[in-house]
Amino acid sequence: MRIAPPVVADTADTPAPARPLSGLRTALADTASVGLAFLPLGLAFGALVTQSGLDWWWAGLSAALVYAGSFEFLLIGMVSAVAPLASIAATAFMVNVRHVFYALSYPLHRVEGPIGKAYGTFALSDEAFALTSGEQARSWPGRRVIGLQLLLHLYWVAGSVAGALLGSLIPDSVTGLDFALTALFTVLAVDAVRDLRGDLPTPLLALFSALFARLFFPGELLLAAFALFTLGLLARHLATRRTPSHA
């Protein structure tokens, strides 16, 4: 009886399995700059929690479940003042309504599975939107997008808990930690402008919207600025569609 030799599969054209460490290094590289900015922000927030008379674990709980950045700073003061739930809900809506506009262009369609999409919606932050809206990020797969959001979330939780635990060691004379949020958005805006490749009307439209809202709607500056910016983008889009193209 003749025994056939074992068949050896040709692995020359077989793609190598994805390496988790490689994906982790990629996600760390994507979020390194923002992660460094999250550290002083988290320290400031955690210190605010303990200085407001709340237990340290409130910082980690808020960072993990609320995860709303600037609103969390407001929330601590409202909780300490025992503000009504209706006031907290209204404030949360006014501060975070900008995320409605983010969702219009956020690459959630690349994320697979209901759990991934649900977490991607929950963890949609200003920083995640800025990092995934660039030209290079348009080819990122869904796993990379979710990995980026997860790391940003972990940075915020870790920084907040560390700030709460070390808050008593930070002297009251230390100031300027809250400016890290402004500096972070400045860096993200500069990167976004560079990625526009000469499309100056978009940042100019954003600047005009902010100045107009500051002058005429100072009490609702954020909502008014985003609404004006969105209307400006829609108007420009409609005007561009109606303009006939010339060969």
C-alpha positions in Angstrom: 0.0 0.0 0.0 1.4 3.3 -1.0 1.1 6.1 1.5 0.9 9.6 0.0 3.3 12.1 1.4 1.8 14.7 3.7 0.6 17.8 2.0 2.5 20.9 3.1 0.5 24.1 2.7 2.1 26.9 0.9 2.3 29.8 3.4 4.2 32.2 1.1 1.0 34.1 0.3 -0.7 33.6 3.6 -1.0 36.8 5.5 0.6 36.9 8.9 -1.8 37.0 11.8 -2.3 40.3 13.4 -0.1 40.9 16.4 -1.8 42.4 19.4 1.4 44.2 20.5 1.8 45.8 17.1 -1.8 47.1 17.3 -1.2 48.3 20.9 1.9 50.2 19.8 -0.1 51.8 16.9 -2.8 52.9 19.3 -0.3 54.3 21.8 1.4 56.3 19.0 -2.0 57.6 17.9 -2.9 58.8 21.4 0.5 59.7 22.8 0.2 63.5 22.6 -3.4 63.6 23.8 -2.6 61.1 26.6 0.1 63.4 27.9 -2.3 66.3 28.0 -4.9 64.1 29.8 -2.5 63.7 32.8 -2.6 67.3 34.1 -6.3 67.5 33.3 -7.0 64.3 35.2 -4.9 65.5 38.1 -6.7 68.8 38.2 -10.1 67.0 38.1 -9.2 64.5 40.7 -7.8 67.2 43.0 -11.0 69.2 42.6 -13.1 66.1 43.6 -11.3 65.7 46.9 -11.1 69.4 47.6 -14.9 69.6 47.2 -15.3 67.2 50.1 -16.2 64.1 48.0 -14.5 60.7 48.4 -11.6 59.9 46.0 -13.5 57.2 44.2 -16.0 59.7 42.9 -13.3 60.8 40.5 -12.8 57.3 39.0 -16.6 56.7 38.9 -17.3 59.9 37.1 -14.4 59.5 34.7 -15.5 55.9 33.8 -19.3 56.4 33.6 -19.8 60.1 32.7 -16.7 60.6 30.7 -17.7 64.1 29.6 -14.5 66.1 30.2 -15.4 69.8 30.8 -18.9 68.9 32.1 -17.4 66.7 34.8 -15.7 69.8 36.3 -19.2 71.5 36.4 -20.8 68.3 37.7 -18.6 68.2 40.8 -19.7 71.7 41.8 -23.3 70.9 41.1 -23.2 67.7 43.1 -21.5 69.5 46.0 -24.2 72.2 45.9 -27.0 69.6 45.7 -28.3 71.0 42.5 -31.6 69.7 41.2 -31.5 66.9 38.7 -33.3 69.0 36.1 -30.5 71.6 36.3 -27.9 69.0 35.9 -29.6 67.5 32.9 -30.1 70.9 31.2 -26.4 71.7 31.8 -25.3 68.4 30.5 -27.3 68.9 27.3 -26.0 72.4 26.7 -22.4 71.5 27.2 -22.4 68.2 25.3 -24.9 69.0 22.4 -21.8 69.5 20.2 -21.5 65.7 20.0 -24.6 65.6 17.9 -22.7 67.4 15.2 -19.6 65.2 15.7 -21.7 62.1 15.0 -22.5 63.3 11.5 -19.0 62.6 10.3 -17.6 60.2 12.9 -16.4 56.9 11.3 -18.7 54.7 13.4 -19.7 52.8 10.3 -16.3 51.1 10.3 -16.9 49.7 13.7 -18.3 46.1 13.7 -20.8 44.7 16.2 -23.4 46.3 18.4 -21.1 46.4 21.4 -18.4 48.2 19.5 -20.8 50.7 18.1 -22.4 51.3 21.5 -19.0 51.9 23.1 -17.9 54.1 20.1 -20.9 56.2 20.6 -20.4 56.5 24.4 -16.7 57.3 24.1 -17.0 59.9 21.4 -15.0 62.8 22.8 -13.6 66.0 21.3 -10.1 64.4 21.2 -11.2 61.2 19.6 -13.1 63.2 16.9 -10.1 65.4 16.2 -7.7 62.5 15.9 -10.0 60.5 13.6 -11.2 63.3 11.3 -7.9 63.8 9.6 -7.0 62.8 6.1 -4.8 59.9 7.1 -7.3 58.6 9.6 -9.9 58.0 6.9 -8.4 54.7 6.1 -8.2 53.4 9.7 -10.2 50.2 10.4 -12.8 50.1 13.1 -10.5 48.3 15.5 -8.0 51.1 15.4 -10.8 53.7 16.0 -12.1 51.8 19.0 -8.6 51.2 20.4 -7.9 54.9 20.2 -11.1 55.7 22.1 -10.5 53.0 24.7 -7.0 54.3 25.4 -8.2 57.9 25.7 -10.9 56.7 28.1 -8.3 54.8 30.2 -6.0 57.9 30.2 -8.8 60.0 31.6 -9.8 57.4 34.3 -6.2 56.8 35.4 -5.4 60.6 35.6 -8.5 61.3 37.5 -7.9 58.6 40.1 -4.3 59.6 40.5 -5.3 63.2 41.0 -7.9 62.2 43.6 -5.4 60.1 45.5 -2.7 62.8 45.3 -5.0 65.8 45.6 -4.1 66.4 49.2 -0.4 66.6 48.3 -1.0 69.4 45.7 -0.6 72.8 47.5 -3.2 75.4 46.9 -0.6 77.8 45.5 -0.3 75.6 42.3 -2.4 77.2 39.6 -2.8 76.7 35.8 -3.6 73.0 35.7 -7.0 73.9 34.2 -5.3 75.7 31.3 -4.2 72.3 30.0 -7.7 71.8 28.5 -7.3 75.1 26.5 -3.7 74.1 25.5 -4.9 70.7 24.3 -7.7 72.1 22.1 -5.2 74.6 20.7 -2.8 71.8 19.6 -5.7 69.8 18.1 -6.9 72.8 16.2 -3.4 73.5 14.8 -3.1 69.9 13.7 -6.5 70.1 12.1 -5.7 73.3 10.2 -2.4 71.8 8.9 -4.3 68.7 7.7 -6.8 70.9 5.7 -4.1 71.5 3.1 -4.8 75.1 2.3 -8.6 75.0 3.0 -8.6 78.3 5.0 -12.4 79.1 4.7 -13.2 76.3 7.2 -11.2 77.6 10.2 -12.1 81.1 9.3 -15.8 80.1 9.3 -15.3 78.5 12.7 -13.6 81.7 14.1 -16.4 83.9 12.7 -19.0 81.7 14.3 -17.3 81.8 17.7 -16.8 85.6 17.6 -20.4 86.1 16.5 -21.7 83.9 19.3 -19.5 85.6 21.8 -20.9 89.0 20.9 -24.6 88.2 20.5 -25.1 85.0 22.5 -22.7 85.1 25.4 -24.9 83.0 27.6 -25.2 80.2 25.1 -21.8 80.6 23.4 -21.0 77.0 22.7 -24.4 76.0 21.3 -24.7 79.2 19.2 -21.2 78.8 17.8 -21.7 75.2 16.8 -25.1 76.0 15.3 -23.7 78.9 13.2 -20.7 76.8 12.1 -23.0 74.0 11.0 -25.3 76.3 9.1 -22.2 77.8 7.4 -21.0 74.4 6.4 -24.4 73.5 5.0 -24.6 76.7 3.1 -21.2 76.3 1.6 -22.0 72.7 0.7 -25.2 73.7 -1.1 -23.4 76.5 -2.9 -20.7 74.2 -4.0 -23.2 71.7 -5.4 -25.0 74.3 -7.4 -21.8 75.7 -8.9 -21.3 74.1 -12.3 -18.0 72.4 -12.7 -15.8 73.3 -15.7 -13.7 70.8 -17.5 
